[in-house]
Amino acid sequence: MWQQPTYVLVTGATGFIGAHVVDQLLSRGIKVRGATRSLAKGEAMIRARPQYAGQLDFVQIADFDAIAGEVASTMFDDAVKGVDGIIHTASPLTYTTTNNETELILPAIAGVRAILLAAAAQSPPTVRRIVLTSSFASVMDANRAAPPYFTYTAADWNPLTYAEAAAPTTSAVIAYRGSKKFAELAAWDFMRERQGKVTFDLATLCPPMTFGPVVHPVEHVGKLNESNAMLWRVASGESPLPVARVPFWVDVRDVAQAHVEALVREEAGGKRFLPAAPERFSYGIAAGIIKEGFGWAKEKVVVEQQVVDESHGVDGEAAARELGLRYRSFRETVLELVAQAAGMEGAGV
Ligand SMILES: NC(=O)c1ccc[n+]([C@@H]2O[C@H](COP(=O)([O-])OP(=O)(O)OC[C@H]3O[C@@H](n4cnc5c(N)ncnc54)[C@H](OP(=O)(O)O)[C@@H]3O)[C@@H](O)[C@H]2O)c1
C-alpha cells in the first residue's frame, strides 16, 4: 500500500529550486534532511526557519566531481539512512567552465548514480520514491525547426550524443543540455536494470527556465542563481538586453510544488513531467514589466521589442493536470524576484 513520505532527503537543498522544495515539504509536515557541500549554508537555512526547529537537518557531502567516473560510489550511503523519500535537485548549473565534461557532464551523471546506488543499498530499505530534477534541456531539440508547428511534451528527448555534448569545442550551454540528458537517462537506465530488485520508483521533472523569489542563502545580489541573474541584468539596465534561448519558463514555486506532488502522489511513479507556464517570455517583456513596476527602473531599464518565438510550443498542461498545479504569471514572478533583489542591493537602486 502507498505510504506518504515522512522524512525526505533533498539534495541541492541550499540551492534556488531545492530550498523552495524544502519549504514546501516542511509546510506539509514532512521532515527534511538537506544535503550540501557547505554545512555553513545548511546552518543558515536552519537559522532562517526557527519555526521548523527539529524538522530540518543537514548532512555534508563532497562535490560530485570527486566521484565522477566511479562505478559504485557510497557518497550518499549515510545521507539516506532513515529517509523514506528523496528529491535530487543537485547538479552543476554554470556556464563558466574550463572543461565541460569534467565540470558539468560527469558530475551530473555521478550525482544521479550515487543517489540511486545509496537508495538501492539502504538497509532496511525505506525509500519508496525518488524525484529527480531534470530539465527542459533534456527534452528540447535545438535543431528542430518549424514549420510545421510542433509542441514539446514530456515524451520528447534531446537528440544530442554524448560525444557532441562532451566535445572540447562545444559551448557550456550545449554541454549543460548534455549533462541533464545523460544524467536523467542514467536514472531511467538504472531503474530498468534494477526492476523488481529495489523498493522505490522514479519520477522526473523537466522544467524550462525557472525564475522567482529566492528562499536560499544568497550573500548578495551578485550571487543570484544563473536564471534569476538574467532578470537582474535586465533590471540593472543592461543594453542590449540578453536574448532568451527558449521562450518557455516556469515559476520556482510551481516547480517546487511539482516536485512535492510528484513525491507524494502514488500515480506519479515511473513518469516524466514537464511543468511549464502557458505564457512565453522574453527579456524584452521582462524589461517592460520591471520599468512599469518600479519607480527606480523608469530611467534605468532599457525596453527593446524582442521577437518571441511562436513557431512551436510546450505542453505544460499535462503536468498541471496530473500534479494539480496552477501556473503563476510572468508578471507576478518578475515583480517578486526584482523587488527582492532590489532590496538585497540596498537603497541605491
Ligand atoms: N534554474 C533553472 O532555470 C533550472 C531550470 C531547469 C532545471 N534546473 C535544474 O534544477 C536543479 C537545481 O538548480 P538551481 O537553479 O536550484 O541551481 P543552484 O541554485 O545552483 O542549486 C544547485 C545546487 O546543487 C548543488 N551542486 C551544484 N553543483 C554541485 C556539484 N558539482 N557537486 C555537488 N553538489 C552540487 C549545490 O548545493 P551546495 O552548494 O549546497 O552543495 C547547489 O546549491 C538542477 O538540477 C538544475 O539543472 C534549473
PDBQT file of the ligand as one rigid body, heavy atoms in Angstrom, charges set to zero:
ROOT
HETATM    1  N1  LIG A 401      17.222  27.372 -12.537  1.00  0.00    +0.000 N 
HETATM    2  C1  LIG A 401      16.733  26.935 -13.674  1.00  0.00    +0.000 C 
HETATM    3  O1  LIG A 401      16.340  27.725 -14.551  1.00  0.00    +0.000 OA
HETATM    4  C2  LIG A 401      16.579  25.441 -13.902  1.00  0.00    +0.000 A 
HETATM    5  C3  LIG A 401      15.735  25.019 -14.949  1.00  0.00    +0.000 A 
HETATM    6  C4  LIG A 401      15.562  23.646 -15.163  1.00  0.00    +0.000 A 
HETATM    7  C5  LIG A 401      16.233  22.722 -14.369  1.00  0.00    +0.000 A 
HETATM    8  N2  LIG A 401      17.053  23.162 -13.378  1.00  0.00    +0.000 N 
HETATM    9  C6  LIG A 401      17.722  22.139 -12.547  1.00  0.00    +0.000 C 
HETATM   10  O2  LIG A 401      17.300  22.346 -11.217  1.00  0.00    +0.000 OA
HETATM   11  C7  LIG A 401      18.313  21.899 -10.310  1.00  0.00    +0.000 C 
HETATM   12  C8  LIG A 401      18.604  22.979  -9.298  1.00  0.00    +0.000 C 
HETATM   13  O3  LIG A 401      19.014  24.147  -9.999  1.00  0.00    +0.000 OA
HETATM   14  P1  LIG A 401      19.037  25.567  -9.302  1.00  0.00    +0.000 P 
HETATM   15  O4  LIG A 401      18.607  26.569 -10.292  1.00  0.00    +0.000 OA
HETATM   16  O5  LIG A 401      18.363  25.485  -7.992  1.00  0.00    +0.000 OA
HETATM   17  O6  LIG A 401      20.611  25.738  -9.145  1.00  0.00    +0.000 OA
HETATM   18  P2  LIG A 401      21.513  26.166  -7.908  1.00  0.00    +0.000 P 
HETATM   19  O7  LIG A 401      20.896  27.285  -7.164  1.00  0.00    +0.000 OA
HETATM   20  O8  LIG A 401      22.873  26.332  -8.491  1.00  0.00    +0.000 OA
HETATM   21  O9  LIG A 401      21.457  24.893  -6.971  1.00  0.00    +0.000 OA
HETATM   22  C9  LIG A 401      22.051  23.688  -7.300  1.00  0.00    +0.000 C 
HETATM   23  C10 LIG A 401      22.598  23.028  -6.049  1.00  0.00    +0.000 C 
HETATM   24  O10 LIG A 401      23.246  21.813  -6.431  1.00  0.00    +0.000 OA
HETATM   25  C11 LIG A 401      24.400  21.619  -5.662  1.00  0.00    +0.000 C 
HETATM   26  N3  LIG A 401      25.524  21.369  -6.580  1.00  0.00    +0.000 N 
HETATM   27  C12 LIG A 401      25.851  22.074  -7.686  1.00  0.00    +0.000 A 
HETATM   28  N4  LIG A 401      26.947  21.577  -8.258  1.00  0.00    +0.000 NA
HETATM   29  C13 LIG A 401      27.325  20.521  -7.497  1.00  0.00    +0.000 A 
HETATM   30  C14 LIG A 401      28.414  19.611  -7.554  1.00  0.00    +0.000 A 
HETATM   31  N5  LIG A 401      29.340  19.674  -8.524  1.00  0.00    +0.000 N 
HETATM   32  N6  LIG A 401      28.508  18.666  -6.587  1.00  0.00    +0.000 NA
HETATM   33  C15 LIG A 401      27.599  18.603  -5.585  1.00  0.00    +0.000 A 
HETATM   34  N7  LIG A 401      26.555  19.445  -5.472  1.00  0.00    +0.000 NA
HETATM   35  C16 LIG A 401      26.429  20.387  -6.417  1.00  0.00    +0.000 A 
HETATM   36  C17 LIG A 401      24.677  22.904  -4.870  1.00  0.00    +0.000 C 
HETATM   37  O11 LIG A 401      24.457  22.661  -3.492  1.00  0.00    +0.000 OA
HETATM   38  P3  LIG A 401      25.582  23.012  -2.361  1.00  0.00    +0.000 P 
HETATM   39  O12 LIG A 401      26.342  24.225  -2.826  1.00  0.00    +0.000 OA
HETATM   40  O13 LIG A 401      24.769  23.260  -1.127  1.00  0.00    +0.000 OA
HETATM   41  O14 LIG A 401      26.419  21.810  -2.249  1.00  0.00    +0.000 OA
HETATM   42  C18 LIG A 401      23.647  23.889  -5.389  1.00  0.00    +0.000 C 
HETATM   43  O15 LIG A 401      23.082  24.661  -4.360  1.00  0.00    +0.000 OA
HETATM   44  C19 LIG A 401      19.499  21.486 -11.168  1.00  0.00    +0.000 C 
HETATM   45  O16 LIG A 401      19.424  20.088 -11.341  1.00  0.00    +0.000 OA
HETATM   46  C20 LIG A 401      19.243  22.206 -12.494  1.00  0.00    +0.000 C 
HETATM   47  O17 LIG A 401      19.843  21.532 -13.563  1.00  0.00    +0.000 OA
HETATM   48  C21 LIG A 401      17.238  24.501 -13.113  1.00  0.00    +0.000 A 
ENDROOT
TORSDOF 0
